[in-house]
Amino acid sequence: MEQIIKTDYAQAVKAIKQAIVVCRYRAARQMNGEVLGLYYSIGKYISEQSRNAQWGTNAIQTISDQLQQELPGLKGFSGKNIRKMRQFYEEWCEVFEIHSAVPNEFNIVPQSTEIQPFTFYSAVTSEITNEDISAFLSVGFTHHYSILSKAKNINERWFYIRKCAQEFWGYRRLEQALRDDLYHTAGSMPNNFALTIPDDKQRTIAMQTFKEDNVLDFLHIEDPDFVDEHDVEQQIVNNVRKFMMSLGNDFAFMGNQYRLIVNNKERFIDLLFYHRWMRCLVAIELKNGEFQPEYAGKLNYYLSALDELVRLPEENPSVGILLCRNKDNAEVEFALRDISKPMGVATYRSVDELPETYKALPSAEELRKLL
């Protein structure tokens, strides 16, 4: 009886702890959204007042100094930061419309010298989804400014914003990704996504998600000249969490040797995943040698069957990845040119095949233990 009571207490503690964590996260996210709205509104006001040539050259710094005097201890409103707020507004004003964050029940027209409260609940373009706005609100102002400073293209900016939100990037991780130009270098494997994925958002995520060369640090291949596909598949299944982390966030594992019945005939897909942000099934076929053109036809068949028999009405068309040991990019391009289903071809290696210099480095697991 005492043991049962202790178990009940443990469950209660777990439930309350989870509720507290969720509440804190929501509160922090809401607060971050309020801060962004404040900075955007101030940026609009400063932009309108300072760009009309009526303010002097030192106006922003003077305003900052007076704010410090009237609100002692105020942080984040240096002249430099106020200029950042102005840039924040000017860079995003074509995307987000100004809407009052408080009800205007008396139809009072705000004066030009007033700062309107603002919330990011709507966008000018329908291409910006609620998920995008949610991601935008969860990213801190320091991250936003860094993205604005180093990513000039709107699609590139949304890419980094989504990455920060989905993968909880810290500032250093973001800075590293910007230095590495991750937007242009990630997901550069040969594919036909541009021709086969009509949805802009799904296509962009697909092109940025899958890497051309995949080093699987959990995979061990005794003889590189003879690779057993079934052994590789089993090692991936045994380490499916690590495999999904190597692919990126937001993958869910649906199963291996996923069974399809087509006209009373059984077909099996090596690995099947689901990607939340792309909202589609992802079929991965493992090959123990070099890419062959006929592989594309077989995967095209599997994707057709998935879309017909498994895909839900609200989901996007399935995506396929051929994971081979080697490939010739020119041959891959010809093979995918007239394929109707979205697919790409990537390669994989085991940690044993890395140069000795890299083998000396600690593994991801060892690094986590050290930290």
SULURNOR-V248424 format. One record per residue. N is the residue number from 1. RES is the residue in one small letter. PHI is phi in whole degrees, 0 to 359 (* if undefined). Layout:
BEGIN
n=N res=RES phi=PHI
n=N res=RES phi=PHI
END
This chain:
BEGIN
n=1 res=m phi=*
n=2 res=e phi=297
n=3 res=q phi=296
n=4 res=i phi=296
n=5 res=i phi=297
n=6 res=k phi=298
n=7 res=t phi=297
n=8 res=d phi=298
n=9 res=y phi=298
n=10 res=a phi=299
n=11 res=q phi=293
n=12 res=a phi=295
n=13 res=v phi=299
n=14 res=k phi=298
n=15 res=a phi=295
n=16 res=i phi=293
n=17 res=k phi=300
n=18 res=q phi=297
n=19 res=a phi=297
n=20 res=i phi=295
n=21 res=v phi=299
n=22 res=v phi=298
n=23 res=c phi=297
n=24 res=r phi=298
n=25 res=y phi=298
n=26 res=r phi=296
n=27 res=a phi=295
n=28 res=a phi=295
n=29 res=r phi=294
n=30 res=q phi=296
n=31 res=m phi=297
n=32 res=n phi=298
n=33 res=g phi=296
n=34 res=e phi=296
n=35 res=v phi=296
n=36 res=l phi=299
n=37 res=g phi=298
n=38 res=l phi=297
n=39 res=y phi=297
n=40 res=y phi=296
n=41 res=s phi=296
n=42 res=i phi=297
n=43 res=g phi=300
n=44 res=k phi=297
n=45 res=y phi=300
n=46 res=i phi=296
n=47 res=s phi=299
n=48 res=e phi=295
n=49 res=q phi=279
n=50 res=s phi=268
n=51 res=r phi=272
n=52 res=n phi=266
n=53 res=a phi=67
n=54 res=q phi=270
n=55 res=w phi=272
n=56 res=g phi=284
n=57 res=t phi=292
n=58 res=n phi=255
n=59 res=a phi=298
n=60 res=i phi=295
n=61 res=q phi=294
n=62 res=t phi=297
n=63 res=i phi=299
n=64 res=s phi=299
n=65 res=d phi=297
n=66 res=q phi=291
n=67 res=l phi=299
n=68 res=q phi=297
n=69 res=q phi=288
n=70 res=e phi=280
n=71 res=l phi=233
n=72 res=p phi=303
n=73 res=g phi=88
n=74 res=l phi=297
n=75 res=k phi=243
n=76 res=g phi=89
n=77 res=f phi=235
n=78 res=s phi=290
n=79 res=g phi=303
n=80 res=k phi=297
n=81 res=n phi=291
n=82 res=i phi=295
n=83 res=r phi=295
n=84 res=k phi=295
n=85 res=m phi=297
n=86 res=r phi=297
n=87 res=q phi=294
n=88 res=f phi=304
n=89 res=y phi=294
n=90 res=e phi=295
n=91 res=e phi=281
n=92 res=w phi=250
n=93 res=c phi=294
n=94 res=e phi=278
n=95 res=v phi=260
n=96 res=f phi=253
n=97 res=e phi=269
n=98 res=i phi=279
n=99 res=h phi=230
n=100 res=s phi=295
n=101 res=a phi=277
n=102 res=v phi=237
n=103 res=p phi=298
n=104 res=n phi=254
n=105 res=e phi=294
n=106 res=f phi=256
n=107 res=n phi=53
n=108 res=i phi=285
n=109 res=v phi=275
n=110 res=p phi=293
n=111 res=q phi=286
n=112 res=s phi=295
n=113 res=t phi=270
n=114 res=e phi=264
n=115 res=i phi=257
n=116 res=q phi=277
n=117 res=p phi=300
n=118 res=f phi=217
n=119 res=t phi=231
n=120 res=f phi=273
n=121 res=y phi=251
n=122 res=s phi=214
n=123 res=a phi=229
n=124 res=v phi=292
n=125 res=t phi=260
n=126 res=s phi=286
n=127 res=e phi=289
n=128 res=i phi=273
n=129 res=t phi=270
n=130 res=n phi=298
n=131 res=e phi=295
n=132 res=d phi=296
n=133 res=i phi=296
n=134 res=s phi=299
n=135 res=a phi=296
n=136 res=f phi=302
n=137 res=l phi=289
n=138 res=s phi=273
n=139 res=v phi=263
n=140 res=g phi=291
n=141 res=f phi=297
n=142 res=t phi=300
n=143 res=h phi=298
n=144 res=h phi=303
n=145 res=y phi=294
n=146 res=s phi=297
n=147 res=i phi=296
n=148 res=l phi=298
n=149 res=s phi=287
n=150 res=k phi=244
n=151 res=a phi=242
n=152 res=k phi=271
n=153 res=n phi=270
n=154 res=i phi=298
n=155 res=n phi=294
n=156 res=e phi=296
n=157 res=r phi=297
n=158 res=w phi=297
n=159 res=f phi=301
n=160 res=y phi=289
n=161 res=i phi=297
n=162 res=r phi=297
n=163 res=k phi=297
n=164 res=c phi=301
n=165 res=a phi=287
n=166 res=q phi=286
n=167 res=e phi=250
n=168 res=f phi=53
n=169 res=w phi=293
n=170 res=g phi=279
n=171 res=y phi=297
n=172 res=r phi=295
n=173 res=r phi=296
n=174 res=l phi=297
n=175 res=e phi=300
n=176 res=q phi=295
n=177 res=a phi=297
n=178 res=l phi=292
n=179 res=r phi=295
n=180 res=d phi=282
n=181 res=d phi=56
n=182 res=l phi=303
n=183 res=y phi=303
n=184 res=h phi=265
n=185 res=t phi=261
n=186 res=a phi=283
n=187 res=g phi=63
n=188 res=s phi=267
n=189 res=m phi=293
n=190 res=p phi=298
n=191 res=n phi=204
n=192 res=n phi=243
n=193 res=f phi=301
n=194 res=a phi=299
n=195 res=l phi=264
n=196 res=t phi=245
n=197 res=i phi=247
n=198 res=p phi=288
n=199 res=d phi=284
n=200 res=d phi=301
n=201 res=k phi=293
n=202 res=q phi=297
n=203 res=r phi=297
n=204 res=t phi=297
n=205 res=i phi=296
n=206 res=a phi=299
n=207 res=m phi=290
n=208 res=q phi=263
n=209 res=t phi=274
n=210 res=f phi=266
n=211 res=k phi=271
n=212 res=e phi=287
n=213 res=d phi=239
n=214 res=n phi=244
n=215 res=v phi=264
n=216 res=l phi=262
n=217 res=d phi=289
n=218 res=f phi=265
n=219 res=l phi=272
n=220 res=h phi=236
n=221 res=i phi=241
n=222 res=e phi=293
n=223 res=d phi=235
n=224 res=p phi=300
n=225 res=d phi=279
n=226 res=f phi=223
n=227 res=v phi=253
n=228 res=d phi=271
n=229 res=e phi=303
n=230 res=h phi=293
n=231 res=d phi=293
n=232 res=v phi=299
n=233 res=e phi=300
n=234 res=q phi=295
n=235 res=q phi=294
n=236 res=i phi=294
n=237 res=v phi=298
n=238 res=n phi=293
n=239 res=n phi=236
n=240 res=v phi=298
n=241 res=r phi=297
n=242 res=k phi=295
n=243 res=f phi=296
n=244 res=m phi=294
n=245 res=m phi=294
n=246 res=s phi=290
n=247 res=l phi=283
n=248 res=g phi=133
n=249 res=n phi=281
n=250 res=d phi=73
n=251 res=f phi=264
n=252 res=a phi=238
n=253 res=f phi=275
n=254 res=m phi=265
n=255 res=g phi=143
n=256 res=n phi=249
n=257 res=q phi=48
n=258 res=y phi=293
n=259 res=r phi=273
n=260 res=l phi=239
n=261 res=i phi=248
n=262 res=v phi=240
n=263 res=n phi=53
n=264 res=n phi=67
n=265 res=k phi=246
n=266 res=e phi=275
n=267 res=r phi=230
n=268 res=f phi=230
n=269 res=i phi=266
n=270 res=d phi=306
n=271 res=l phi=221
n=272 res=l phi=234
n=273 res=f phi=234
n=274 res=y phi=230
n=275 res=h phi=250
n=276 res=r phi=295
n=277 res=w phi=285
n=278 res=m phi=281
n=279 res=r phi=55
n=280 res=c phi=205
n=281 res=l phi=283
n=282 res=v phi=234
n=283 res=a phi=262
n=284 res=i phi=240
n=285 res=e phi=253
n=286 res=l phi=266
n=287 res=k phi=230
n=288 res=n phi=268
n=289 res=g phi=221
n=290 res=e phi=282
n=291 res=f phi=302
n=292 res=q phi=240
n=293 res=p phi=305
n=294 res=e phi=292
n=295 res=y phi=299
n=296 res=a phi=296
n=297 res=g phi=296
n=298 res=k phi=294
n=299 res=l phi=294
n=300 res=n phi=301
n=301 res=y phi=297
n=302 res=y phi=298
n=303 res=l phi=294
n=304 res=s phi=298
n=305 res=a phi=294
n=306 res=l phi=299
n=307 res=d phi=296
n=308 res=e phi=278
n=309 res=l phi=254
n=310 res=v phi=242
n=311 res=r phi=300
n=312 res=l phi=277
n=313 res=p phi=303
n=314 res=e phi=274
n=315 res=e phi=270
n=316 res=n phi=281
n=317 res=p phi=304
n=318 res=s phi=293
n=319 res=v phi=243
n=320 res=g phi=241
n=321 res=i phi=232
n=322 res=l phi=265
n=323 res=l phi=254
n=324 res=c phi=247
n=325 res=r phi=281
n=326 res=n phi=214
n=327 res=k phi=202
n=328 res=d phi=251
n=329 res=n phi=300
n=330 res=a phi=295
n=331 res=e phi=294
n=332 res=v phi=298
n=333 res=e phi=300
n=334 res=f phi=295
n=335 res=a phi=294
n=336 res=l phi=270
n=337 res=r phi=304
n=338 res=d phi=250
n=339 res=i phi=283
n=340 res=s phi=273
n=341 res=k phi=260
n=342 res=p phi=291
n=343 res=m phi=204
n=344 res=g phi=220
n=345 res=v phi=235
n=346 res=a phi=233
n=347 res=t phi=243
n=348 res=y phi=224
n=349 res=r phi=223
n=350 res=s phi=266
n=351 res=v phi=296
n=352 res=d phi=294
n=353 res=e phi=266
n=354 res=l phi=287
n=355 res=p phi=302
n=356 res=e phi=305
n=357 res=t phi=302
n=358 res=y phi=280
n=359 res=k phi=295
n=360 res=a phi=291
n=361 res=l phi=288
n=362 res=p phi=293
n=363 res=s phi=287
n=364 res=a phi=300
n=365 res=e phi=294
n=366 res=e phi=295
n=367 res=l phi=299
n=368 res=r phi=300
n=369 res=k phi=293
n=370 res=l phi=295
n=371 res=l phi=285
END
